[in-house]
Amino acid sequence: MAEKPKFNKTALKQQRDALGKYEKFLPILLLKKMQLQLVLRQMEPVVEGKHRERESAVAAVLSWSGLLSDPSADVLDYIQIQEVLTKKDNIAGVEVPEFEKVVFKDVPYSLFATPAWLDSALEYLEKVVTIREELRILSEKEALLREELRTTTQRVNLFEKKLIPELKENIRRIKIFLGDEETAAVGRAKLAKGKLSRAA
């Protein structure tokens, strides 16, 4: 529960200062919220496109997947991820990963001891794995942005619906109280002056 303000000029100044700070910070939060929403909306077609790209790459592999059961060439022996390269990007103050590429281990194999189709198979499968990893990084990026959007929305709501209205109400009440005090003080001063003039 918020602490009740004291009804004096110091409290009035504190409440006005706090209101000024919140009113200055709120547009920044609103801008951040809009920027996050925009980036998330822009990501949707990118993610959908990558899903379609993966489906089409997988479909291309399925057409000759029967060859993958050939015991003379287990493709999993040759297709191994060394590392997934990403870079960091900053979106509305959130550090997110950006996919760069997948680096595969260079596993040597004999061109004579392996089937002729192995080169093409490895090329297709590397493409499928690359798209899968890119989707994983996109998903990670989206999760980070959605979490930041949730936090920012909560802050915006706190400022707009609670803190700013409370401060405005406190300022209004303190001003009324101080106005009443001033009127009472003027009335007391007039009474005292009247008594003094009658006594004289």
C-alpha positions as CSV (number, residue, x, y, z in Angstrom):
1,M,0.0,0.0,0.0
2,A,1.4,3.4,-0.9
3,E,2.5,5.7,1.8
4,K,0.0,8.6,2.5
5,P,1.6,12.0,1.8
6,K,2.1,14.6,4.4
7,F,0.0,17.7,3.9
8,N,2.8,20.4,3.7
9,K,4.7,22.3,1.0
10,T,7.7,19.9,1.2
11,A,5.4,16.9,0.4
12,L,3.8,18.9,-2.4
13,K,7.2,19.6,-4.0
14,Q,8.1,15.9,-3.6
15,Q,4.9,14.8,-5.2
16,R,5.3,17.3,-8.1
17,D,8.9,16.2,-8.7
18,A,7.9,12.5,-8.7
19,L,5.0,13.3,-11.1
20,G,7.4,15.2,-13.4
21,K,9.8,12.2,-13.4
22,Y,7.1,9.7,-14.2
23,E,5.5,11.9,-16.9
24,K,9.0,12.3,-18.5
25,F,9.7,8.6,-18.4
26,L,6.3,7.3,-19.6
27,P,6.7,8.4,-23.3
28,I,10.1,6.6,-23.3
29,L,8.4,3.4,-22.1
30,L,5.6,3.8,-24.6
31,L,8.1,4.2,-27.4
32,K,10.0,1.1,-26.3
33,K,6.7,-0.8,-26.2
34,M,5.8,0.3,-29.7
35,Q,9.3,-0.6,-31.0
36,L,9.1,-4.1,-29.5
37,Q,5.6,-4.7,-30.9
38,L,6.8,-3.5,-34.4
39,V,9.9,-5.7,-34.4
40,L,7.8,-8.8,-33.2
41,R,5.3,-8.1,-36.0
42,Q,8.1,-7.8,-38.6
43,M,9.6,-11.1,-37.3
44,E,6.4,-13.1,-38.0
45,P,6.7,-13.3,-41.8
46,V,10.4,-14.0,-41.5
47,V,9.7,-17.0,-39.1
48,E,6.9,-18.2,-41.4
49,G,9.2,-18.0,-44.4
50,K,11.9,-20.0,-42.6
51,H,9.4,-22.7,-41.7
52,R,8.3,-22.9,-45.4
53,E,11.9,-23.0,-46.4
54,R,12.6,-25.9,-44.0
55,E,9.5,-27.8,-45.2
56,S,10.6,-27.5,-48.8
57,A,14.2,-28.6,-47.9
58,V,12.9,-31.6,-45.9
59,A,10.6,-32.5,-48.8
60,A,13.6,-32.4,-51.2
61,V,15.5,-34.8,-48.9
62,L,12.5,-37.1,-48.5
63,S,12.4,-37.8,-52.2
64,W,15.7,-39.7,-52.0
65,S,15.7,-40.5,-48.3
66,G,15.7,-44.2,-49.1
67,L,19.4,-43.9,-50.1
68,L,20.2,-42.7,-46.5
69,S,19.7,-46.3,-45.3
70,D,22.6,-47.4,-47.3
71,P,25.0,-49.0,-44.7
72,S,28.1,-48.0,-46.7
73,A,27.5,-44.3,-46.0
74,D,26.0,-43.2,-42.7
75,V,25.5,-39.5,-43.3
76,L,25.4,-38.8,-39.6
77,D,29.1,-39.7,-39.5
78,Y,29.8,-36.8,-41.9
79,I,27.4,-34.1,-40.8
80,Q,28.5,-32.7,-37.4
81,I,28.0,-29.2,-36.2
82,Q,31.2,-27.6,-35.0
83,E,29.5,-24.3,-33.9
84,V,26.6,-22.0,-34.6
85,L,27.8,-18.5,-35.2
86,T,25.7,-15.6,-33.9
87,K,26.2,-12.0,-33.3
88,K,24.6,-9.8,-30.7
89,D,22.1,-7.1,-31.6
90,N,20.4,-4.5,-29.5
91,I,16.7,-3.9,-30.0
92,A,15.0,-1.3,-27.8
93,G,17.6,-2.0,-25.1
94,V,17.4,-5.8,-25.3
95,E,20.4,-7.8,-26.3
96,V,19.3,-10.5,-28.7
97,P,21.1,-13.1,-30.8
98,E,21.3,-12.8,-34.6
99,F,22.0,-15.9,-36.7
100,E,25.1,-15.8,-38.9
101,K,25.9,-19.3,-40.0
102,V,26.5,-22.9,-39.0
103,V,30.0,-24.2,-39.1
104,F,30.2,-27.9,-39.8
105,K,33.1,-30.1,-38.9
106,D,35.2,-31.0,-41.9
107,V,35.0,-34.8,-41.9
108,P,37.2,-36.3,-44.6
109,Y,35.8,-39.2,-46.6
110,S,37.0,-41.3,-49.6
111,L,35.3,-40.4,-52.9
112,F,35.9,-44.0,-54.0
113,A,34.7,-45.8,-50.8
114,T,31.4,-43.8,-50.5
115,P,28.4,-43.7,-52.8
116,A,28.3,-41.0,-55.6
117,W,25.1,-39.4,-54.1
118,L,26.8,-38.7,-50.7
119,D,28.0,-35.2,-51.7
120,S,24.5,-34.1,-52.7
121,A,23.0,-35.6,-49.6
122,L,25.4,-33.8,-47.3
123,E,24.7,-30.5,-49.1
124,Y,20.9,-30.9,-48.7
125,L,21.2,-32.1,-45.1
126,E,23.5,-29.2,-44.1
127,K,20.9,-26.9,-45.6
128,V,18.1,-28.5,-43.4
129,V,20.3,-28.3,-40.3
130,T,21.2,-24.7,-41.0
131,I,17.6,-23.7,-41.4
132,R,16.7,-25.6,-38.2
133,E,19.5,-23.7,-36.2
134,E,18.4,-20.4,-37.7
135,L,14.8,-21.1,-36.5
136,R,16.1,-22.0,-33.1
137,I,18.0,-18.6,-32.8
138,L,14.9,-16.8,-34.2
139,S,12.8,-18.5,-31.5
140,E,15.3,-17.5,-28.8
141,K,15.3,-13.9,-30.1
142,E,11.5,-13.8,-30.1
143,A,11.2,-15.2,-26.6
144,L,13.6,-12.5,-25.3
145,L,11.6,-9.7,-27.0
146,R,8.3,-11.0,-25.8
147,E,9.5,-11.1,-22.2
148,E,10.8,-7.5,-22.5
149,L,7.5,-6.5,-24.1
150,R,5.6,-8.1,-21.2
151,T,7.8,-6.3,-18.6
152,T,7.5,-2.9,-20.5
153,T,3.7,-3.3,-20.8
154,Q,3.5,-3.9,-17.0
155,R,5.5,-0.8,-16.3
156,V,3.4,1.3,-18.7
157,N,0.3,0.1,-17.0
158,L,1.8,0.8,-13.5
159,F,2.7,4.4,-14.6
160,E,-0.6,5.2,-16.5
161,K,-3.1,3.5,-14.2
162,K,-1.6,3.7,-10.7
163,L,1.4,6.0,-10.1
164,I,0.6,9.0,-12.2
165,P,-3.1,9.2,-11.1
166,E,-2.2,8.7,-7.5
167,L,0.4,11.5,-7.6
168,K,-2.1,13.8,-9.3
169,E,-4.7,13.0,-6.7
170,N,-2.2,13.6,-3.8
171,I,-1.2,16.9,-5.3
172,R,-4.8,18.0,-5.6
173,R,-5.5,17.0,-2.0
174,I,-2.4,18.7,-0.7
175,K,-3.2,21.9,-2.6
176,I,-6.8,21.9,-1.2
177,F,-5.4,21.3,2.3
178,L,-2.8,24.1,2.0
179,G,-5.4,26.5,0.5
180,D,-7.8,25.8,3.5
181,E,-4.9,26.3,5.9
182,E,-4.0,29.6,4.2
183,T,-7.7,30.8,4.3
184,A,-7.9,29.8,8.0
185,A,-4.6,31.6,8.8
186,V,-6.0,34.8,7.1
187,G,-9.2,34.5,9.1
188,R,-7.2,34.0,12.4
189,A,-5.1,37.0,11.5
190,K,-8.2,39.2,10.9
191,L,-9.7,38.1,14.2
192,A,-6.5,38.8,16.1
193,K,-6.2,42.3,14.4
194,G,-9.8,43.0,15.4
195,K,-9.2,42.0,19.0
196,L,-6.1,44.2,19.1
197,S,-7.9,47.2,17.6
198,R,-10.8,46.8,20.1
199,A,-8.3,46.5,23.0
200,A,-6.5,49.6,22.0
